[in-house]
Amino acid sequence: MAEVVVALDGATGSELWWVDFPRRYETPVPDFGFASSPLVVGDFLFVQAANSLVKLDKRTGQAVWRSLVIEEGMASNGAFSSPVLEVLGGREQLVALNRNSLYRLDPENGQVLWSKPLPHFRGMHILTPTIWRDAIFTSPYRERSYLIDLSSEGEDWRVAESWQNKASGYMSSPVVVGDHLYLFLGNGRIECIELATGQSRWRSGCSFGKYLSMVWRQDRVLALDGEGTLYLFAANPERFELLDEREVAQVSTWGHLAVSGDELFVRELEAVVSLRWARDDRASAD
């Protein structure tokens, strides 16, 4: 339940620095634990902690700035969503969702450039903001899905809702392939949404349990459920196509699937497993 970030030496595993956010800023430990992931960019990292968004020097752990400071409360302590750094409207922007609103900040100084309150159930904005062109997609827990359009005239920004969809995302962030988004729903199914219009293209007939983390490459999506099964499905807006599945763990796997080259990394309940992706030449020969 601690809200701590630790930096380790990659070669030796020795501790370089340690930041205990509640102790540093005299804030409560989040009621739901430390759920937001840090974002590393160059020599810095951005993390939603201490009821705020903090920029740290990754070499020392010292704070560069602290922004989005909010009052304590059951529906405001901590954050579930993670920040992203993207180019929107031709400008690099830090985009973050705390437990009430969507924000855009200047990554250099933490200045809030615009904000937009969004509907929420007990402050549960869980999905990471998903960027498509000059728009941001999000789907709060037990709420609808939204696409927020951004436009600017000089220093003036217009932030407006483009569309809503009744689909309700659950726990894990969607993936965007081309102009379509693939979203894991609260009922355990996957839904494909056309981003330009907000129209649903299909919903899978099968359920994938209570959690699903997804990554994509070209026209394929890998999805890991919470019980150790890895699925491969086509990023096809016309219909749902499950291409393959296999068990990769026999314990809970609620950590997000990670891919590097031809290796897959799965965070089990008490271990990390490395798997290597290889072509089945026997299947190709058939």
URUR-V886293 format. One record per residue. N is the residue number from 1. RES is the residue in three letters. PSI is psi in degrees with one decimal (999 if undefined). Layout:
<<N;RES;PSI> <N;RES;PSI>>
This chain:
<<1;MET;-1.8> <2;ALA;158.1> <3;GLU;80.4> <4;VAL;139.3> <5;VAL;131.3> <6;VAL;134.1> <7;ALA;129.8> <8;LEU;149.5> <9;ASP;124.3> <10;GLY;-26.2> <11;ALA;-37.1> <12;THR;-19.4> <13;GLY;1.3> <14;SER;149.1> <15;GLU;130.3> <16;LEU;-43.9> <17;TRP;166.8> <18;TRP;129.1> <19;VAL;116.4> <20;ASP;101.0> <21;PHE;-45.2> <22;PRO;-36.1> <23;ARG;-41.8> <24;ARG;-40.4> <25;TYR;4.5> <26;GLU;49.5> <27;THR;159.4> <28;PRO;151.9> <29;VAL;132.7> <30;PRO;141.8> <31;ASP;-30.0> <32;PHE;15.4> <33;GLY;-175.7> <34;PHE;95.8> <35;ALA;-23.2> <36;SER;140.2> <37;SER;139.9> <38;PRO;152.0> <39;LEU;119.3> <40;VAL;124.4> <41;VAL;111.8> <42;GLY;-124.8> <43;ASP;12.3> <44;PHE;162.4> <45;LEU;146.1> <46;PHE;132.1> <47;VAL;136.4> <48;GLN;104.5> <49;ALA;164.6> <50;ALA;40.7> <51;ASN;46.0> <52;SER;-176.8> <53;LEU;125.6> <54;VAL;136.2> <55;LYS;124.7> <56;LEU;148.4> <57;ASP;118.4> <58;LYS;-14.6> <59;ARG;-26.3> <60;THR;-22.1> <61;GLY;2.7> <62;GLN;143.3> <63;ALA;136.1> <64;VAL;-44.2> <65;TRP;164.4> <66;ARG;128.3> <67;SER;175.4> <68;LEU;39.8> <69;VAL;126.7> <70;ILE;161.7> <71;GLU;155.1> <72;GLU;150.5> <73;GLY;157.3> <74;MET;-36.7> <75;ALA;10.2> <76;SER;-21.3> <77;ASN;134.0> <78;GLY;-174.8> <79;ALA;147.1> <80;PHE;-40.7> <81;SER;158.7> <82;SER;147.1> <83;PRO;157.3> <84;VAL;152.8> <85;LEU;118.7> <86;GLU;164.1> <87;VAL;115.9> <88;LEU;131.9> <89;GLY;29.4> <90;GLY;6.4> <91;ARG;141.2> <92;GLU;130.2> <93;GLN;145.2> <94;LEU;119.7> <95;VAL;131.4> <96;ALA;147.1> <97;LEU;116.2> <98;ASN;-157.1> <99;ARG;6.2> <100;ASN;-37.4> <101;SER;163.6> <102;LEU;135.1> <103;TYR;150.7> <104;ARG;131.2> <105;LEU;156.0> <106;ASP;117.8> <107;PRO;-18.1> <108;GLU;-41.3> <109;ASN;-2.8> <110;GLY;7.2> <111;GLN;132.8> <112;VAL;120.3> <113;LEU;-31.0> <114;TRP;162.1> <115;SER;156.5> <116;LYS;113.4> <117;PRO;143.6> <118;LEU;151.0> <119;PRO;150.1> <120;HIS;157.2> <121;PHE;106.8> <122;ARG;36.1> <123;GLY;19.9> <124;MET;73.0> <125;HIS;102.8> <126;ILE;-41.3> <127;LEU;144.8> <128;THR;137.5> <129;PRO;129.9> <130;THR;122.8> <131;ILE;133.7> <132;TRP;114.8> <133;ARG;-126.7> <134;ASP;45.3> <135;ALA;160.0> <136;ILE;127.5> <137;PHE;141.2> <138;THR;160.4> <139;SER;93.9> <140;PRO;152.6> <141;TYR;127.4> <142;ARG;18.3> <143;GLU;-175.5> <144;ARG;178.7> <145;SER;146.7> <146;TYR;144.2> <147;LEU;124.3> <148;ILE;119.2> <149;ASP;143.5> <150;LEU;139.2> <151;SER;157.8> <152;SER;150.8> <153;GLU;98.3> <154;GLY;-122.7> <155;GLU;-2.3> <156;ASP;127.3> <157;TRP;140.5> <158;ARG;123.8> <159;VAL;113.3> <160;ALA;147.4> <161;GLU;127.7> <162;SER;-47.0> <163;TRP;165.7> <164;GLN;152.7> <165;ASN;141.5> <166;LYS;-12.0> <167;ALA;137.4> <168;SER;112.3> <169;GLY;155.3> <170;TYR;112.0> <171;MET;-47.1> <172;SER;147.1> <173;SER;148.8> <174;PRO;174.6> <175;VAL;147.6> <176;VAL;124.3> <177;VAL;111.3> <178;GLY;-125.1> <179;ASP;21.8> <180;HIS;149.0> <181;LEU;139.6> <182;TYR;116.5> <183;LEU;132.3> <184;PHE;129.3> <185;LEU;166.4> <186;GLY;-21.7> <187;ASN;7.4> <188;GLY;0.9> <189;ARG;171.4> <190;ILE;138.1> <191;GLU;138.6> <192;CYS;127.3> <193;ILE;132.6> <194;GLU;118.6> <195;LEU;-29.9> <196;ALA;-32.5> <197;THR;-20.6> <198;GLY;7.3> <199;GLN;138.7> <200;SER;131.5> <201;ARG;-40.2> <202;TRP;163.7> <203;ARG;132.2> <204;SER;144.3> <205;GLY;-19.2> <206;CYS;155.9> <207;SER;147.3> <208;PHE;26.9> <209;GLY;-149.8> <210;LYS;-7.7> <211;TYR;146.0> <212;LEU;116.9> <213;SER;138.6> <214;MET;142.3> <215;VAL;157.9> <216;TRP;156.1> <217;ARG;127.0> <218;GLN;-114.3> <219;ASP;31.8> <220;ARG;147.4> <221;VAL;128.0> <222;LEU;134.4> <223;ALA;127.2> <224;LEU;123.1> <225;ASP;180.0> <226;GLY;-2.4> <227;GLU;11.1> <228;GLY;13.5> <229;THR;131.6> <230;LEU;129.6> <231;TYR;148.9> <232;LEU;121.0> <233;PHE;158.6> <234;ALA;139.2> <235;ALA;74.6> <236;ASN;110.7> <237;PRO;-9.9> <238;GLU;-34.2> <239;ARG;160.5> <240;PHE;127.0> <241;GLU;105.4> <242;LEU;116.7> <243;LEU;-31.8> <244;ASP;163.1> <245;GLU;150.8> <246;ARG;153.8> <247;GLU;129.5> <248;VAL;-7.0> <249;ALA;154.8> <250;GLN;13.6> <251;VAL;177.5> <252;SER;141.3> <253;THR;69.6> <254;TRP;-1.1> <255;GLY;153.4> <256;HIS;137.1> <257;LEU;135.4> <258;ALA;141.9> <259;VAL;135.2> <260;SER;111.7> <261;GLY;-122.9> <262;ASP;16.3> <263;GLU;141.8> <264;LEU;138.2> <265;PHE;123.8> <266;VAL;124.6> <267;ARG;104.2> <268;GLU;-179.2> <269;LEU;-39.6> <270;GLU;20.5> <271;ALA;168.0> <272;VAL;130.0> <273;VAL;132.7> <274;SER;127.9> <275;LEU;146.7> <276;ARG;129.9> <277;TRP;125.9> <278;ALA;146.0> <279;ARG;138.3> <280;ASP;97.4> <281;ASP;-27.0> <282;ARG;-41.0> <283;ALA;-36.8> <284;SER;-35.6> <285;ALA;-32.0> <286;ASP;999>>
